[in-house]
Amino acid sequence: MEGQKSVSNLHFFFYYHLSKKKIHNLRNSRFIFNTNNSASWNINKKYYSTQASKASKANSVVPTLFQEQAITGLLLGDGCLRNANSHKRPTGNYRLHFTFKASVYDFICWLKFDVLIRLCTDTKPCPYPPKDIPTQYSFDSRSIPFFTDLHKVWYSYNSLTNKYIKLVPNNEFLSLYFNEVSLAHWIMGDGYYDNTNKTIIICSECFTYEEIIRLIKLLETKYELVATPTKRKLKEGVGYRIRFSGKVDNLDRLRKLIKPHMHPLMLYKLG
């Protein structure tokens, strides 16, 4: 009898702790399959309602008008829209992506945490290379429906290369979202001061000649700024940069327009 009691006690001890461990694992699991158990179902429901709430809040984020204007300038420069998980789920939302040299790290943080506040998470920009002295930093915005819609405005699918090509949006879009804020961010991202010719140049080789002419006309019509296209040889074909006239009144007008919207680290680009 004593032997049988010992075995029974051992079985009770074993199965009690095994059951306790299973319950503990279920309570800490993201996936609870036993929906017949009311306690488990409540835990499951609470978890998924929390996740759904977070996703809903993220998807409902939309930029302010100021942010849309800044984004317009950034996309005219080296900024891009991409869907990092498109190979896994083509229906996923797009997000903004930026890469800048390490020497302007303060500008990068200002751009992410001030200019694009709410559109980005609070994680720090990513250094590259990650295990050595960084030469550049990059960051992404949140993936939201707004950027998916914006991608349709800024990109066209090329069936020959099987890639999306960035293009200049139509004039109606630019009349709404291009202003001095946009111009400031465009120059901060892709402009420089040419010491030889004493003027400001924008690297715009990613766009076609026709698009460059359209942008130059926009600058002239909206701000009376004089600029010309400058041809540049590329590895494949030619590209065009936008060169502002070096006349004093032209550069003064440009500086007056955009200086209030520029980060101090980027003022060197104005000469």
C-alpha positions, 0 to 999 in steps of 0.5 A, spaced: 500 500 500 505 504 501 508 503 495 502 504 491 501 511 495 508 513 493 507 512 486 500 515 486 503 521 489 509 521 484 504 521 478 500 527 482 506 531 483 508 530 475 502 531 472 500 537 476 507 541 475 506 539 467 499 542 467 501 548 471 507 549 466 502 548 460 498 553 462 503 558 464 506 557 456 499 558 454 498 564 458 505 567 455 503 565 448 501 569 442 497 564 439 492 560 444 488 555 440 483 552 446 478 557 445 473 553 448 476 555 455 473 562 457 480 564 460 484 562 454 479 565 450 479 572 454 487 572 454 487 571 446 482 576 445 486 581 449 492 580 445 489 580 438 485 586 440 491 590 443 495 588 436 489 590 432 489 597 436 496 598 435 496 597 427 489 601 426 493 607 430 499 606 425 495 606 419 491 612 421 497 616 421 497 621 416 502 627 415 501 634 416 501 639 410 508 641 412 510 634 412 507 633 405 511 639 403 517 637 406 516 630 403 515 632 396 522 636 396 525 629 399 523 625 394 525 630 389 532 628 392 535 621 394 529 619 398 525 613 396 518 610 397 519 602 398 515 596 400 521 592 404 516 586 404 513 586 397 517 579 395 513 576 401 506 580 401 505 584 395 499 588 398 503 591 404 504 598 405 510 602 403 514 607 407 519 612 406 527 611 406 533 615 407 540 615 407 545 620 409 553 621 410 555 620 417 557 627 418 550 630 418 548 625 423 544 631 427 541 633 421 538 626 420 535 626 427 532 632 426 529 630 420 526 623 423 524 626 430 522 633 428 520 634 421 517 627 420 515 626 427 509 621 428 511 618 421 517 615 424 518 610 430 523 612 436 528 608 434 535 611 432 538 611 425 541 605 423 549 606 422 553 603 416 557 599 416 554 596 423 560 594 426 565 599 424 566 606 424 559 608 420 560 612 414 553 613 413 546 612 416 539 610 414 532 610 417 525 608 414 518 611 416 512 607 418 509 603 413 502 606 412 497 607 407 498 614 405 505 612 403 502 606 398 498 611 395 503 616 394 507 611 391 502 611 385 504 618 384 511 618 384 513 612 381 511 608 374 512 601 373 517 599 367 516 592 364 522 592 361 527 592 367 521 589 371 522 595 376 519 602 378 522 608 376 521 615 380 518 620 376 516 628 377 509 628 379 504 632 375 503 640 375 497 639 379 500 635 384 506 640 385 502 646 385 499 643 391 505 640 395 511 644 392 513 650 396 519 653 399 519 648 404 520 643 399 525 647 395 529 647 402 529 639 403 530 638 396 537 642 396 539 639 403 538 632 400 541 633 393 544 640 392 551 643 393 555 649 392 559 650 386 565 654 388 568 654 381 562 657 378 559 660 385 552 658 384 548 652 387 546 646 383 541 640 384 543 633 383 537 631 379 540 626 374 535 621 376 529 625 372 529 625 364 530 632 361 523 633 360 522 633 367 528 637 369 525 643 364 518 642 367 521 643 374 525 649 372 519 652 369 516 651 376 521 655 379 521 660 375 513 661 375 513 660 382 519 664 385 522 668 379 528 663 380 532 663 374 536 656 373 538 652 367 539 644 365 547 642 365 548 636 362 552 630 365 555 624 363 553 618 366 555 610 366 549 609 362 547 615 357 547 622 360 543 626 366 541 633 367 543 637 373 539 644 375 544 650 375 541 656 378 544 662 375 549 665 379 547 672 379 547 676 386 539 677 386 537 670 383 542 667 389 539 672 394 532 670 392 533 663 393 537 664 400 531 668 403 526 663 401 529 657 403 534 659 409 529 659 414 527 652 413 534 649 413 538 645 418 544 649 421 548 643 418 546 644 411 547 652 411 554 650 407 550 648 401 548 655 400 555 658 399 
